[in-house]
Amino acid sequence: MTSLPLVSVIIPVYNSDKYLPITLESCINQEYKNIEIIVVDDGSSDKSFEIALEYSNKHSNIFAFTRENAGAPSARNYGFSKSKGLYIQFLDADDCLSSNKISAQLKSLNLNNYYEVASCSLYRFKDKISNARKVNLATDRGFESGIDWLKCSWNNNSMGQTSTWLVHRNVVEEAGLWDERVLKNQDGEFFCRCMTIANKIVFTEESSVYYRVTGEGSISYSRKEEALKSILLTYDLYHKHVKANLDLNLKQGLAQCYVDFIDAYYPSLFNEAKDAITRLEVPISNLKKKKSIALLTSFIGFYNAIKFRYMLKRFLKII
């Protein structure tokens, strides 16, 4: 195994002591054994670092670090600076990898071409992995380039969850580290940059990531204005990152991101999102609407339909 590439699994941890053991076990139980596991405790107030240290004392390939709280992107960057692997696996502290995740992805990649990036199947679960349900995404296939993946993802409200990816170290270095300003959609912004330089995306359906749905104060579920502003910041950064490849399909995909934002978070930052769509010069009629609002949109337009739905919900709450 030592002749095969070292893979660094980088795990940022913040107050995840009840989830971290199963996450670490999923790494220890990988079929592919030439891995190092780097745990970065981001100033937890629970027993997360104690658990990481306990595992580190038992396993020579687990390294535990702790520092003052600075956010997940900063913790990932710190972990990357401590890593030595040729391939990088970012993993959230409450998620898990299937035992064949890394082995299947490495087998599917051309190891002589570091611009190839691998993804895999995504499952959601709450309490037990045995009850996990597959998330069917438009991006569950291979692509001839990262730009093609972005077009499909943005135009279909799809996603690339943090832990599904396996990327070469050089891709991370060329794309740049995680943006530490970003509170929400951190993975979307980071992997957007990775996609702009990836020349092939391989998809290993037989391997998977198990994404734990907790909702326990997670920034992923926050509707605070600061978090929502961060989403719009990432969309502005999307535009900047793909500027050299900006064709009609990409412009439409960017506009679709703003439409999906309005649908999910209206009335928060409505004018900002609407103005961004206008600047992209993509007709709103060309963009996809969710089934719950599509019929109403056909009669009174998207923006009026969104406003009507919001007012109706408020009225129903009152009565």
Buried (B, 14 or more C-beta within 10 A) or exposed (E): EEEEBBBBBBBBBBBBBBBBBBBBEBBBEBEBEBBBBBBBBBBBEBBBBBBBBBBBEEBEBBBBBBEEEBBBBBBBBBBBEEBEBBBBBBBBBBBBBBBBBBBBBBBBBEEEEBBBBBBBBBBBBEEEBEEBEEBEBEBBEBBEBBBBBBBBBBBBBBBBBBBBBBBBBEBBEBBEBBBBEBBBBBBBBBBBBBBBBBBBBBBBEEBBBBBBBBEEEEBBEBEEEEBBBBBBBBBBBBBEBBEEBBEEBBBBBBBBBBBBBBBEBBEBBBEBBBEBBEEBEBEBEEBBBEEEBEEBBEEEEBBEBBBBBEEEEEEEEEE
